[in-house]
Amino acid sequence: MSYFNTEHPVVTFIDTTVFEYFNLTNHRKNRHDPRYYVGINTKTVVVVGNNLKLDFYFYQYLTNGYRPSFIEMHFKFCELVADSFIGPTLKRAFKNRTCPYPPGVYDLEDLSLAYVPKGFPFTKGRIIANLTYTERGSSRYVGHGYIDIELKVAKNKKPK
């Protein structure tokens, strides 16, 4: 089984007119589970739905630096929750509430991808996320962050 090991989550910018605070964390559940899980703790000041756009850019780690790759994902927030790749873990974290989400505190814990697509082109990299908020036809940049990733393969233990 392949999975992304996530490390060093960083939020570099957040617009406080949309998010009062936005924390990104990373942790292991226990020593028997090799995965690291991401946690998002935020308080929104506005209704969040398809008015929030997320752009994900995958960078590959090459020769001691991160280089842009050809992989990009662009979602409106409600479309992200409905997506088959990222959506299931978000639906579980949102406890099956439906989009759009009213202003309030959201603690989304134990987020991880259910699977890694076969043939993923690199083993070490960084995912950079940009958030854009649209209001009354005008868009503005409201957030930026990144998390380092490493593609790992879980070893199956031999039965005794």
C-alpha positions as YAML, in Angstrom:
chain: A
units: angstrom
residues:
- id: 1
  name: MET
  ca: [0.00, 0.00, 0.00]
- id: 2
  name: SER
  ca: [1.39, 3.41, -0.97]
- id: 3
  name: TYR
  ca: [0.74, 6.54, 1.05]
- id: 4
  name: PHE
  ca: [2.00, 10.11, 1.39]
- id: 5
  name: ASN
  ca: [4.04, 10.79, 4.49]
- id: 6
  name: THR
  ca: [3.43, 14.46, 5.32]
- id: 7
  name: GLU
  ca: [5.90, 16.67, 7.18]
- id: 8
  name: HIS
  ca: [6.53, 20.28, 8.13]
- id: 9
  name: PRO
  ca: [3.14, 21.96, 7.49]
- id: 10
  name: VAL
  ca: [3.43, 25.74, 7.24]
- id: 11
  name: VAL
  ca: [0.81, 28.48, 6.85]
- id: 12
  name: THR
  ca: [2.63, 31.53, 5.48]
- id: 13
  name: PHE
  ca: [-0.31, 33.91, 5.01]
- id: 14
  name: ILE
  ca: [-3.95, 34.10, 6.04]
- id: 15
  name: ASP
  ca: [-6.43, 36.96, 5.51]
- id: 16
  name: THR
  ca: [-8.20, 37.61, 8.82]
- id: 17
  name: THR
  ca: [-11.30, 38.98, 7.09]
- id: 18
  name: VAL
  ca: [-12.05, 35.39, 5.96]
- id: 19
  name: PHE
  ca: [-10.31, 33.26, 8.64]
- id: 20
  name: GLU
  ca: [-9.87, 34.49, 12.21]
- id: 21
  name: TYR
  ca: [-7.13, 31.87, 12.53]
- id: 22
  name: PHE
  ca: [-5.90, 28.91, 10.49]
- id: 23
  name: ASN
  ca: [-3.58, 26.26, 11.94]
- id: 24
  name: LEU
  ca: [-2.11, 23.35, 10.03]
- id: 25
  name: THR
  ca: [-0.65, 20.46, 12.06]
- id: 26
  name: ASN
  ca: [0.85, 17.04, 11.44]
- id: 27
  name: HIS
  ca: [0.89, 14.03, 13.77]
- id: 28
  name: ARG
  ca: [1.03, 10.25, 14.04]
- id: 29
  name: LYS
  ca: [-1.78, 8.35, 15.75]
- id: 30
  name: ASN
  ca: [0.47, 5.64, 17.16]
- id: 31
  name: ARG
  ca: [3.75, 3.91, 16.44]
- id: 32
  name: HIS
  ca: [2.05, 1.01, 14.65]
- id: 33
  name: ASP
  ca: [0.47, 3.28, 12.04]
- id: 34
  name: PRO
  ca: [3.16, 4.54, 9.64]
- id: 35
  name: ARG
  ca: [1.06, 7.45, 8.33]
- id: 36
  name: TYR
  ca: [1.24, 11.02, 9.47]
- id: 37
  name: TYR
  ca: [-2.14, 12.74, 9.60]
- id: 38
  name: VAL
  ca: [-2.87, 16.40, 8.91]
- id: 39
  name: GLY
  ca: [-5.07, 18.52, 11.14]
- id: 40
  name: ILE
  ca: [-6.73, 21.82, 10.22]
- id: 41
  name: ASN
  ca: [-8.03, 24.05, 13.00]
- id: 42
  name: THR
  ca: [-9.72, 27.20, 11.79]
- id: 43
  name: LYS
  ca: [-12.38, 29.74, 12.56]
- id: 44
  name: THR
  ca: [-14.14, 31.17, 9.52]
- id: 45
  name: VAL
  ca: [-15.65, 34.63, 9.61]
- id: 46
  name: VAL
  ca: [-17.67, 34.22, 6.39]
- id: 47
  name: VAL
  ca: [-19.72, 31.47, 4.74]
- id: 48
  name: VAL
  ca: [-17.35, 29.12, 2.92]
- id: 49
  name: GLY
  ca: [-18.56, 27.38, -0.21]
- id: 50
  name: ASN
  ca: [-17.71, 27.67, -3.89]
- id: 51
  name: ASN
  ca: [-16.69, 31.26, -3.16]
- id: 52
  name: LEU
  ca: [-13.36, 29.84, -1.89]
- id: 53
  name: LYS
  ca: [-11.01, 28.45, -4.54]
- id: 54
  name: LEU
  ca: [-8.05, 26.23, -3.69]
- id: 55
  name: ASP
  ca: [-5.10, 25.83, -6.04]
- id: 56
  name: PHE
  ca: [-2.67, 23.00, -5.27]
- id: 57
  name: TYR
  ca: [0.74, 22.93, -6.93]
- id: 58
  name: PHE
  ca: [3.00, 19.90, -6.57]
- id: 59
  name: TYR
  ca: [6.73, 20.55, -6.48]
- id: 60
  name: GLN
  ca: [9.31, 17.80, -6.87]
- id: 61
  name: TYR
  ca: [12.40, 17.69, -4.65]
- id: 62
  name: LEU
  ca: [15.43, 17.59, -6.96]
- id: 63
  name: THR
  ca: [19.08, 18.53, -6.40]
- id: 64
  name: ASN
  ca: [18.55, 20.05, -2.95]
- id: 65
  name: GLY
  ca: [15.56, 22.17, -3.93]
- id: 66
  name: TYR
  ca: [11.88, 22.09, -4.84]
- id: 67
  name: ARG
  ca: [11.13, 22.40, -8.56]
- id: 68
  name: PRO
  ca: [7.67, 22.91, -10.10]
- id: 69
  name: SER
  ca: [6.15, 19.77, -11.59]
- id: 70
  name: PHE
  ca: [3.36, 19.37, -14.11]
- id: 71
  name: ILE
  ca: [0.83, 18.34, -11.43]
- id: 72
  name: GLU
  ca: [-1.71, 20.98, -10.43]
- id: 73
  name: MET
  ca: [-5.18, 20.70, -8.93]
- id: 74
  name: HIS
  ca: [-7.72, 23.54, -8.88]
- id: 75
  name: PHE
  ca: [-10.98, 23.27, -6.95]
- id: 76
  name: LYS
  ca: [-13.82, 25.39, -5.70]
- id: 77
  name: PHE
  ca: [-14.30, 24.35, -2.08]
- id: 78
  name: CYS
  ca: [-17.60, 22.45, -2.45]
- id: 79
  name: GLU
  ca: [-16.18, 20.65, -5.49]
- id: 80
  name: LEU
  ca: [-13.14, 19.64, -3.42]
- id: 81
  name: VAL
  ca: [-15.38, 18.08, -0.77]
- id: 82
  name: ALA
  ca: [-17.23, 16.16, -3.53]
- id: 83
  name: ASP
  ca: [-14.00, 15.02, -5.26]
- id: 84
  name: SER
  ca: [-13.22, 11.28, -5.22]
- id: 85
  name: PHE
  ca: [-9.51, 11.78, -4.40]
- id: 86
  name: ILE
  ca: [-9.60, 14.26, -1.48]
- id: 87
  name: GLY
  ca: [-13.32, 14.41, -0.72]
- id: 88
  name: PRO
  ca: [-13.87, 11.26, 1.38]
- id: 89
  name: THR
  ca: [-11.49, 12.36, 4.13]
- id: 90
  name: LEU
  ca: [-13.01, 15.87, 4.19]
- id: 91
  name: LYS
  ca: [-16.57, 14.52, 4.35]
- id: 92
  name: ARG
  ca: [-15.58, 12.38, 7.32]
- id: 93
  name: ALA
  ca: [-13.87, 15.35, 9.02]
- id: 94
  name: PHE
  ca: [-16.88, 17.63, 8.42]
- id: 95
  name: LYS
  ca: [-19.08, 14.90, 9.96]
- id: 96
  name: ASN
  ca: [-21.27, 14.78, 6.84]
- id: 97
  name: ARG
  ca: [-22.34, 18.43, 7.07]
- id: 98
  name: THR
  ca: [-23.09, 19.83, 3.64]
- id: 99
  name: CYS
  ca: [-21.53, 22.67, 1.71]
- id: 100
  name: PRO
  ca: [-21.65, 25.70, 2.05]
- id: 101
  name: TYR
  ca: [-20.34, 25.88, 5.61]
- id: 102
  name: PRO
  ca: [-21.48, 28.71, 7.90]
- id: 103
  name: PRO
  ca: [-19.02, 30.88, 9.84]
- id: 104
  name: GLY
  ca: [-17.63, 29.08, 12.86]
- id: 105
  name: VAL
  ca: [-14.92, 26.92, 14.36]
- id: 106
  name: TYR
  ca: [-13.83, 23.84, 12.41]
- id: 107
  name: ASP
  ca: [-11.45, 21.23, 13.80]
- id: 108
  name: LEU
  ca: [-10.68, 18.81, 10.99]
- id: 109
  name: GLU
  ca: [-8.50, 16.04, 12.39]
- id: 110
  name: ASP
  ca: [-6.82, 12.93, 11.02]
- id: 111
  name: LEU
  ca: [-6.88, 13.99, 7.37]
- id: 112
  name: SER
  ca: [-5.04, 11.75, 4.91]
- id: 113
  name: LEU
  ca: [-5.51, 10.64, 1.34]
- id: 114
  name: ALA
  ca: [-7.26, 7.31, 0.90]
- id: 115
  name: TYR
  ca: [-4.88, 6.25, -1.86]
- id: 116
  name: VAL
  ca: [-2.01, 7.43, -4.04]
- id: 117
  name: PRO
  ca: [-2.58, 7.21, -7.79]
- id: 118
  name: LYS
  ca: [-0.52, 4.46, -9.46]
- id: 119
  name: GLY
  ca: [2.44, 5.83, -11.33]
- id: 120
  name: PHE
  ca: [2.74, 9.00, -9.25]
- id: 121
  name: PRO
  ca: [5.79, 10.60, -10.89]
- id: 122
  name: PHE
  ca: [8.03, 11.38, -7.90]
- id: 123
  name: THR
  ca: [8.72, 10.21, -4.36]
- id: 124
  name: LYS
  ca: [9.58, 13.43, -2.54]
- id: 125
  name: GLY
  ca: [8.12, 16.90, -2.91]
- id: 126
  name: ARG
  ca: [5.99, 19.71, -1.58]
- id: 127
  name: ILE
  ca: [2.35, 20.65, -2.04]
- id: 128
  name: ILE
  ca: [1.79, 24.40, -2.16]
- id: 129
  name: ALA
  ca: [-1.76, 25.68, -1.64]
- id: 130
  name: ASN
  ca: [-3.14, 29.10, -2.57]
- id: 131
  name: LEU
  ca: [-6.60, 30.19, -1.42]
- id: 132
  name: THR
  ca: [-8.67, 32.76, -3.31]
- id: 133
  name: TYR
  ca: [-11.94, 34.20, -2.02]
- id: 134
  name: THR
  ca: [-14.56, 35.61, -4.40]
- id: 135
  name: GLU
  ca: [-17.10, 38.14, -3.17]
- id: 136
  name: ARG
  ca: [-19.49, 40.17, -5.34]
- id: 137
  name: GLY
  ca: [-17.57, 39.26, -8.51]
- id: 138
  name: SER
  ca: [-14.20, 40.33, -7.11]
- id: 139
  name: SER
  ca: [-11.51, 37.79, -6.18]
- id: 140
  name: ARG
  ca: [-8.73, 38.27, -3.68]
- id: 141
  name: TYR
  ca: [-5.87, 36.16, -2.36]
- id: 142
  name: VAL
  ca: [-6.64, 35.04, 1.22]
- id: 143
  name: GLY
  ca: [-4.19, 32.28, 2.09]
- id: 144
  name: HIS
  ca: [-1.00, 30.41, 1.33]
- id: 145
  name: GLY
  ca: [0.71, 27.40, 2.85]
- id: 146
  name: TYR
  ca: [2.61, 24.25, 2.06]
- id: 147
  name: ILE
  ca: [3.39, 20.78, 3.34]
- id: 148
  name: ASP
  ca: [6.25, 18.46, 2.43]
- id: 149
  name: ILE
  ca: [5.39, 14.98, 1.18]
- id: 150
  name: GLU
  ca: [7.22, 11.72, 0.68]
- id: 151
  name: LEU
  ca: [5.75, 8.71, -1.08]
- id: 152
  name: LYS
  ca: [6.13, 5.60, 1.09]
- id: 153
  name: VAL
  ca: [5.16, 1.98, 0.73]
- id: 154
  name: ALA
  ca: [3.85, 0.19, 3.81]
- id: 155
  name: LYS
  ca: [5.52, -3.12, 4.45]
- id: 156
  name: ASN
  ca: [3.20, -6.04, 5.04]
- id: 157
  name: LYS
  ca: [4.13, -7.90, 8.20]
- id: 158
  name: LYS
  ca: [4.50, -11.65, 7.90]
- id: 159
  name: PRO
  ca: [2.04, -13.59, 10.05]
- id: 160
  name: LYS
  ca: [3.58, -15.64, 12.88]
...
